[in-house]
Amino acid sequence: MYKHVFIAIDESRTSQKALDEAIGVAKVHGALLEIAHAIDEHLVHVFHSGGVTTSNANQLKDALESGGKGVLNRALEQAQAAGVNARIHMLRGHGEHTDDLIAEAVKNSGADLLVVGSHGRRGVRRLLLGSVAENLVRKVGISVLIVRGQNGEDK
């Protein structure tokens, strides 16, 4: 049924749970698994301008890039160990929100299923932090499998 599964991951337990599910779906369907990681440049500006760090903006970007490469490489190894045909790539933007970066990559990929983890935040936390998963459901034109994390899992 599915030929191309797309997942965007980060370092959270919820994201790992979603990756496990995406690998399982891709394996069952013999689908290509496309694994992406989005670098959120808003973090660079928040940490740097807010005085949270003494590093310069380029050092922060390099750290995000390095961390993202590690996340992607571990995910690729996991998918390949499960016998899934997979590829990885980094999503970089210039001020776009993470969900916009992911939605554009999904559109350009030709994927027919997006797997995304949801932290299940509610109330004020959801209002302040937003929901990438919820926004993606509205922005992509393909089926979306939302994998819920456990309550309190990624605090």
Secondary structure as the mmCIF struct_conf table of DSSP 4:
data_model
#
loop_
_struct_conf.conf_type_id
_struct_conf.id
_struct_conf.beg_label_comp_id
_struct_conf.beg_label_asym_id
_struct_conf.beg_label_seq_id
_struct_conf.end_label_comp_id
_struct_conf.end_label_asym_id
_struct_conf.end_label_seq_id
BEND BEND1 LYS A 3 LYS A 3
STRN STRN1 HIS A 4 ALA A 8
BEND BEND2 GLU A 11 SER A 12
HELX_RH_AL_P HELX_RH_AL_P1 ARG A 13 HIS A 29
TURN_TY1_P TURN_TY1_P1 GLY A 30 GLY A 30
STRN STRN2 LEU A 32 ILE A 39
HELX_RH_AL_P HELX_RH_AL_P2 GLU A 41 SER A 49
TURN_TY1_P TURN_TY1_P2 GLY A 50 GLY A 51
BEND BEND3 VAL A 52 VAL A 52
BEND BEND4 THR A 54 SER A 55
HELX_RH_AL_P HELX_RH_AL_P3 ALA A 57 ALA A 81
TURN_TY1_P TURN_TY1_P3 ALA A 82 GLY A 83
STRN STRN3 ALA A 86 ARG A 92
BEND BEND5 HIS A 94 GLY A 95
HELX_RH_AL_P HELX_RH_AL_P4 THR A 98 SER A 109
TURN_TY1_P TURN_TY1_P4 GLY A 110 GLY A 110
BEND BEND6 ASP A 112 ASP A 112
STRN STRN4 LEU A 113 SER A 118
HELX_RH_AL_P HELX_RH_AL_P5 GLY A 123 LEU A 129
HELX_RH_AL_P HELX_RH_AL_P6 VAL A 132 LYS A 139
BEND BEND7 GLY A 141 ILE A 142
STRN STRN5 SER A 143 ARG A 148
HELX_LH_PP_P HELX_LH_PP_P1 GLY A 149 GLN A 150
TURN_TY1_P TURN_TY1_P5 ASN A 151 ASP A 154
#
